Amino acid sequence: MDRNQQLHLWYFVAAFMGLLLVQTWLSQATVTERIPYSTFLEYLEADRVAEVTVRAEQIEGRYLDPINGHTHFITNIVPPELTERLEQSKVEFDGTVQNTFLSMLLSWLVPMLLIFALWSFFLRGAIEKQGMGGMMSVGKSRAKVYVERNTGVTFDDVAGVDEAKAELKEIVDFLKEPKKFGRLGAHIPKGILLTGPPGTGKTLFARAVAGEARVPFFSISGSEFVEMFVGVGAARVRDLFDQARKAAPCIIFIDELDALGRRRGIGGLGGGHDEKEQTLNQLLSELDGFDPREGIVLLAATNRPEILDPALMRAGRFDRQVVVDRPDKAGRAAILRLHLRKVKVGPGLDIDEVAGMTPGFTGAELANLVNEAAIHATRREGEAVTIADVTSALERVVAGMERKGRLLNARERETVAWHEMGHALAAAQLPGADPVRKVSIIPRTIGALGYTITRPTEDRFLITRSELENRMVMLLAGRAAEQIRFDEMSTGAADDLVRATDIAKQIVTRFGMHEVLGQTVLEPDRGGFLGEDRVSFTPRDHSEATAREVDLAVRGLLDAAYQRAIALLTAAHADLEAGARLLMDRETITPADFPPLEPQKARAA
């Protein structure tokens, strides 16, 4: 119930109460008269009073015969001791009473108003959070409705994923010209599921479709259907589709569909689980119930398509799946151009170079990178955003903020310098490794005491075994440099060991690249469809003997990579020592400061 409806209800209640008061007063005024107490005594002595009702301060009664057209009377009581004296004086007298009507009315209305105010401002808010709301809005949809003029997004505002844009442009053409596609018997897809990692622009794509099609756009999150009370979610699904049918042609967009469409049978038992299943069943029923020729398109987005119910994914419900994946280098450049239009850019900023420095970044991460670069340029009071600002912003995003206040003692500082220079020299000398862009021993907020930034020059989709082994060598080169200089190990290589071990395990158990174990997949992909790292609880399906062979193979790969790192850095001991000393002096160096870090020169040597 909105505010206007509440005001109308209050007007009705006030008018009704006023009408009751007027009717009561008029009915009493026509049959009842107020008389002085002395007149009452005269009527009483003359036997003209039929009955009397004595109250605390008043007397009400009925005449034996009507007097002056009145059948009833009312008078105020005068104290007995005063009555005798007044009767002797032969004067007309009467009593007065305090007006108790207002106090009685307030004694009823004030508590009621307080209770209603308490319910309105406190209890109703708590109830609505639990999904109840007002009695007339329990099953109402919470979808926000947009139209073309206030979505504010078109396909010109979306860049980087041209394949997904082409798929969704076809949906817009369906909505604009249904007869064009219907001449051969085709009909608009009932549902389109947008899948992809977080931050790739799924919600932005959906709003762009509505902006291009210029039709009503119902936007709601999947979690808003599922409430504490059973039946509320299903009622909201029905109400949403009822509203959509009245507004057709239109678009319904359900964000985070996995909150609503999770596979049935997964999770615990109980009321919340029953509510989710009922809501999902109602959604399936609605998908089967509406005719696509009505012009209703259902868009949904999720980061986890692998957990959706199969009944939701079958043809005839979500007919088309559109993958909004991480952009490639050309896509990242297009996204950067889109966001850099909003900031003042210096003449030396090469967008293609920035795109090459950000492999794997999503659209949201690129937008954040541009914003951080603009903040950095503002902080240094620059006139425009330069490539140095973008590089600093990239370091902040990847490695965190600099912590110059964290002071290392001389031994720790030297250890970090040798460790990072070991990574950098190994990356410069190994074939196929990503080039080094910067080496630093300034601590960062993510806990690193130093870092070596390497960025690929192009996107890679296939990796050979030799390249994987070279990555392990580069990761273990930091510890190898410490071993060469100090003849002992430190805890600084903990993260390197985790990453190197993971690569070795994947070579053996997932990629089938080991000579002994052969072309066998011994461990499923733990990353799922979208590549996120999630803990897998899949039980091992191979024998103890095979598990031992896997452990030995992983250990062998790591030992071989470590020995290669020792040999590589021993051969380049002079460069390793010179680079470590330069790094301790300057704290941050680039290949321009230390030429052995440049891959071309290192390979030529």
N, C-alpha and C positions, 0 to 999 in steps of 0.2 A: 504494500500500500504506500503510494507516494505522499508527499507533503500536502498537495492540493486535496487529495481524497481525505486525509486526516482532518484538514480544516473544514471541509464540507460536513464531515461527521460531527465535529464539535458544534457547528452551527445548528444542525438538526437537534442535537441533544439539548442545547440551550433554548431553542424555540419550543421544544416539547415540554420542558420544565416550566417555562413561562406560561404556556397555555394551561397547564394543570393548576398553577397558582391562581390565575385569573378566574378559571372555572370554580375553584373552591371558594374564592372570595365572593363571587357573584351569587353562588348558591346560598351561602350563609347570609348575605345582605338581603335577600328577598324574603326569607322566612323568619329571620332572627333580628330582634332589635336590642340595642343596648339601653338599659334604663338605670336611673340612679338607685342607690341602695335604699333610700327612703321611700321611693315609689314601690320598690319590691316589698317593703314591710307593709305598706298600705294595701297592696294587692293581696298580700298574705292574710291580713286581718279580714279582708272582704271576701275571702274564700274564692278568689279568682285564679288561683294557682293550682294546676293539676299535679305536677310532679317537679321535684327539685333534685339537682345533682350538685353536691358541694365539693369543690376542689380546693386546692391549697390557698389560692388567693381570689378565686372567682366562684360564682354560683350560676349554673345553667339550669334552665327549666322550661316547662311547657304550660301555656295558659289553658284554663278550663274551656274558655271560649276565645276565639281570636279577638285581639284588641288592636285597633288601627291597622288591620290587615296582616298582623303578624301572629304567628302561632307559637313562637319560641322567644325567649328573652335570655339576656346575659347581663350580669351585674357584678361589680366588684365588692368584696367583703370589707366591712369596716369593723375594727375591733369592738367587742361587746361593751367594754367599759366606756368607750367613746359614744357608742350608739345610744345609751340611756341618756346621756347629757344632751346629745343632739336632738333626741325626740322631745325632750322637755322644752327645747328652745323653739320648736315648731318651724324649723328651717329644712330646706331640701339639702340632703347631703349624699355623698357617694365616696367610694374609695378608688384608689389607683393601684395598678400593678406594673411591675417592670415588663418591658416588651421582651418576652422570651422567645418570640418566633425567630428572630435573627440569630440568637445564640444557639437555638436548637438546630437551625439550618446549618450554621457553621460547624456545629459539633458533628454533623453528618458529612458535610461536604469536604471540610478540610482533611480529615483522615483519608477519605476516598481519593482526593486529589493528590495527596502525598504518595499514596500507594501507586496510583497510576503514573505519577512522575518517576517514581523509583523503577517501575517496570519499563517505562519508555526509555529511560536513559541508561539503565544498567542491565536489568534482567533481559530486556529484549535484545540488546547487543550480544550478550553471552549466548542467548538461545540461537540467534542468527548464525553465530560462528559454528554452532553445532549442526547447522543445516535446517533448523526449523523455520526461522524467520517469523513473519506474521502468519496468522492462520490462513490468509488468502494467498500467501506467496511461498508455501512450502515446496510445491513442485514447479515453481517458475524457473525458467532458464536464466542463468546469469550471463549469457552471452552479450558482449559489447557489439553494437551494431554500427558499422561504418558505411558510408556511401562514398562515391568517387571523389567528391569534393573535399573530404577530410581524411582519406587514407594518406594522401600526400606522397605516395610512392608509385612509380611507374617502372617499366623495364629499363629506362635510362638510368635509374638509380641502382641497378644491379649489374655487377660485372664479375668476370672471372670464371663462370661456369656456363659456357655457351650451350652445351648439350642440354642441360636442365632448362635453360631459358627457352630453347627451341621447343621442348616438350610442352612447356606451360603456355607458350604462345599459341599452340594449337588449341588448348582449352579455351583461351580467349576468343579465338576464331569461332569455336563451337558456340559460345554464348552470344557472340555478335551476329553470326550468320548460320543459324541452325538448319535452314533450308538448303544451304550450299552443301553441307555434309550429309543431309538426309536424302538427297536425290538418288544415291546409290544404296540406301538402306542403312547407312551408318548412324549410330547414335552416340551422344556424348558419354564418356566414361562416368560411371556412378561415383567412383572414389579414386582419388590420386593420393598416394602415400609418398611423402618426401622423407627420405632417409639420408643420413650423413652425420659426421662428427659434430659436436657442439661448435657453434660459431661460424658455420659455413653459410648461413643466410637463409635457412628454411622458412622462418617466419617472414623475413623480408620478401622472399619470393611470393609467398601467399598474398601478402598485402599488395604486391606489385600486380598480381593477376587481377585482384579486385579493382585496383586503380585503372588498369588498362581496359577491363571489361565494362567499367562504369555501372556496376550492379551493386546492390546491398551486400555487405560483407559481415557475416556473423562470426565473431572471434571469441573463442572460449578455450580454457585449459582443461585437459582431461581430468585433472585432480578436482575440479569444481563440480563434477558430476557425483563423485563418490563422497558420501557423508556418513555420519555415525548411525543414522536411522535408516532401516531397511525400507526401500521403496522410493526414497527421495530422489536418488540418482536416475532411476528409470522414469520417474515423472518428469524430471528435467529434460531427459532425452526426448520424450514425447512432445513436451512443450516447445523445445528448440525446433524440431522438424515441423510442428504445426505453424510456428512463426515463419519458417522458411517457405512453406507452401504458399502462405499468404503473400509473401514478398517476391516470389519467383518471377523472373530468373534471378538467382542469387548464388552466393558462395557461402558454405559453412566451413570454417577452419577450426579444427581441434588440435591444439598444440599439446605436446607431450602425451601422445596417444597411449604410450605404454602404461601410464597411470590408470587408464580406463580399460585397455584391451589386453592386459596381461593374460598369458595362457592359463586357462582354467585348470585347477588341480595343483597349481604351484602356490606355495605359501601355506600358512597355517589355517586351521579351521576356526569358525566362529562367525559372529554377526557381520564384522567388516568384510570377511571373505564372501559371505552370502550377498551382501550389498553389491560388491563389485561384480559378482556373477550375474545378478539380476540386471544391473546396469548394462553390462556387456550384452546380455541376451536381448534387452530392449533395443540396443543399437543395431544388433544383427537383424532384428525384426524390421526396424525402420529402413535399413539399407535394402531389404527385400521388398519393402512396401511401396516405395515411391518410384514413379515413372521418370526415367531420365529425360524424356521429352518435355517434362515440365520445366526444365532449365535449372535444376538444382544440382550443384556440383559440391561434393564433399572433399575437402582438402584436409590432410592430417600430416603431422610431422612427428618424428621420433628419432632418438639417438640409438635406440636398442630394438631394431626390428626382429632380432632373433628370439625375443621373448614374447612376441605377440601371438595371440591365439590363431591357430590355422584356419578356423572358420571365418575369422575376420579377413584373412589374407587371400582367400580363394577368389577365383574369377567370378564376376557378378557382384562383388562387393567393393573391394579395392581393385579395380580393373588394371590400374597402371601404377607402377612404382618408379619414382624418379630419384636417382641418387644425386645428391648435392655434395660432391666430394671436395676434398682440399684442392685448391687451384694449383695448376702447374705454373711454370715461370711466366708464361705469357699472361695467364690469368691473374697472377699476383701483380704484374705490371699494370694491368687494366684496373685492378682494384686500387692500387696505389695512386694512379692518375685520378681516379674518382675522389679519393679522400684528400689528395694534395691540392685539389681545386679550392678547398676551403681555407688553406693556409698560404702564407706568402713564402714562396720558394726562391732560393738563390739560384743564380745562373749555372753554377757548377754541379747541381744535383742531378745525377744520372739515375733515372727511375729503373732502367734495366739492371744497373749494378745493384740497387737496393733489392730488386726482385730476386737476383741471384744469391743475395746474402740471407734470404728468408725462406729456405725450403721447408715445406711442411706447415707453414703458417696458414691459418684460416683467415677469412675476411675480417672477423672480429679482432683477431690478433694484429692484423695489418692496420686496422683503424686505430687500435691502441698504440701501435708503434708510431704512427704519424702524430698522434696526440702527444705522446711522450717526447718526440723530437721537437714539436712546437713549444712544449713547456721548457725543454732544455735551452732552446734558442732564446726564449723570453727570460729565463733565469740569467743567462750570460749577457743580456741586453743587446742581442744581435738584431740586425735589420731584417734578416730572412732566415729560413731554415736551410742549413747546409748539410753536406754529406757527413760532416763531423758530428752534427747534432743527431742525425739518424744512427750513426754508429754508436754513439753514446747511449741513445735510447735502446738500441738493440742489446747492448751489454747489460743495461739495467733490466730489460725484460728477461734475458736468458740467465744472467748470473746474479742479478740483484744489485743493490746499491753498494758503492764503495764504503768500506769501514776503515778510514784512515786512522781513526782513534784506537784501533786494535793494534797494539805494539807487540811485535815478535822479538824474542831475543836473537842474538847474532847467529847462534847455531840453527835455530828454527828458520830464520830468514834465508840462510845459505841452503838449507835442505830444500825449502820450497823452490828456490831459484834453480837448483840442479834438477829437481823433479820436473818443473814445467819446461825447462830447456830440453830435457830428455824427450818429452812428448813432442815438442816442436821440431827437433831435429829428425826424429823418426818419421813424423808426418812429411817433412820436406824430402826425405830420401827414399821413402817407400813408393813404388810405382802405383798409380791409381788412387793415392790418398788425396783427401781434400786439402787444398792449399791453406797454409797458416796465414791468418790475418792479423792477429795480435797475441802477444804473450804478456802476462802481468803477474806480479806477486803481491798486488794490493788485495787484502781480504775483502770478501763480499758477504752480503747479508744472508745468503743461502748456506753459509757455513764453510765455503771454500776459502782456503788460505791463498790460493792463486788459481789462475785459469789460463788455458790455451784455447783460443777461438779458431776453429777451422770451419770453413764454409765451402760447399761444393760450387763448382762453376756451372753445373747443369743438373737437371733432375735425372735421377737414376731409378729405374724400375726393376732391373735384374742385377744381381750381384753374384760373382763367381766365388768359388772356394778360396782362391788365392787372395781375392780382395777381402774376404772375411778374415782370413789369417793375418793379413797386413793390419787390419783394424785391431786385432788382438795384440799384435806386436806394438802398435802405437800406444795402446792403453797400458801395456806393461812396461813401456820404456821409461815411465816416470820412476817406478820402483827400481828398474835396472840402473838408472843414472845415480840414484841414492846408493845402490850397492857398489857401483864403481868408485864413487867419491868417498863414502864413509865406511864401506865394508860392513854395513848393517842395514836393517829395514826399519821403516817407521809406519805409523798408522795412516799416513797421508794417502796411501794408495787404496783405501778400503772401497771407495766407489768405483775405482778403475777395475778392481778385482771382480766386483759384482757384474759389471758390464761385460768384461772379458769372459767370465764363466758362463754367462747367458749366451754369448755368441757360440762358445764351444759346445754347449748343450744343444743348441739349435742345429749346428752342423751335424751332430751325431744322431739326434732323436727326431728331427723334423725334416731336414733337407736331404737325408740319405746320402751324405757325402763321405762317410767313413769307409775305409777299405775293408775292415773286419766285419762290421755290422751290415754293410751293404745297403741296398735300396729299400730300406724299411723305415716306416714312420712309427716311432715308438711312443710319441707323445703328441696329443692333438694340439691344434692352434689355440693357445690360451687367450689370444687377443680378441677373438670374436669377429664379427662382421666389420666393425668400424675401427679396429686396431687399438682399442684401449687396453691397458694392462689390467686384467682382472684376475683375481685368485681363482685357480681351478681346483675343484675337489674331485676330479675324475679319478677313479681308482686305477692303479697300475694294472695293465693287462698283459704284462710279460713276466717271465720267470725271474727268480733270484739270480740265476746264472747270467741271464741277459742284462739284468740291472748292474751286476758287477762289471760286465764288459763295458757297459755304458760309462760307469764311473772311471774305469781305467782309460777309456778312450778320451774322455773329457780331460783327465789329468795329463794324458800324453800330449794333447793339443796345447794345453796351457804351458807345460814345461818346454815344448818346442818353441812356442812363441816367445817365452821369456829368454831362452838361450839365444834366439835370433836378435832380440833387443839388446842383450849384453854384447854380442858380437858387433852389431851395427854401431853402437855408441862407443865401443872400445876403438873401432877403426876411426871414428870421428871425435876422438878424445880432445884434440886441440880446439876444435870448434865448440865442443860441449863446454869446456872450461871457460873459453873466451865469452861465450854467450851467457853463461851463468854469472860471470863477473859484470858484464854489461847490464844484465838484468838487475843485479843488486844495486848498481849505481843509479839506473834510470827508473827502476820499478816497472816500467811498461815499455815494450819495444815492438816494432813491426819489421817485416822483411826489408823495408827500406833502411832501417837502422842496422840490421845485421844480415847481410846478403846470403850467408849460408842457409837461411830459412826459405829462400826462393827455390821452388822445385826445379825450375829449368837449369839454374846454375849448379845445383847439387847433382842433378843427373848428368850434366855435361862433365862435371869433375869426375 
